[in-house]
Amino acid sequence: MTIDIEPYRHDLEVIRDTAQQVIRDFGLYGFQIQFTGNAHTAYAELHAQLVPALQQLEKSGRDQIRSLLYRIDIPERDFAQITVNQSKESFWSELAGLILRRELTKVITRKLFSPSNGL
């Protein structure tokens, strides 16, 4: 099942929950990600922080990045897709975008299928 994330991109509750998920996941690796609470700039705000965090994490070793991607549940095929024909800079940007989409999808899935929604 594929979830259309577009209707939720500016839903403040979903954005806040997504930001909290990103903050929690990156916090486990020693990174402090900040979120101002603005749903309209959230993606750019988080993305801008994830790129240098990922670059720094790479310096700790590939195992750290693999561990983070496993924790966030990034499929290997999605990761492999962005590694093909990417410059180093666009790779980190693509990876940050992939992480944000996955975190957003997880939050939306929990929202849609939580018992409080009657499903």
Secondary structure, DSSP 8 states (H G I E B T S, - for coil): -----GGGTT-HHHHHHHHHHHHHHHHTTT------S-TTTHHHHHHHHHHHHHHHHHHH-HHHHHHHHHHHT--HHHHHHHHTT--HHHHHHHHHHHHHHHHHHHHHHHHHHSGGGT-
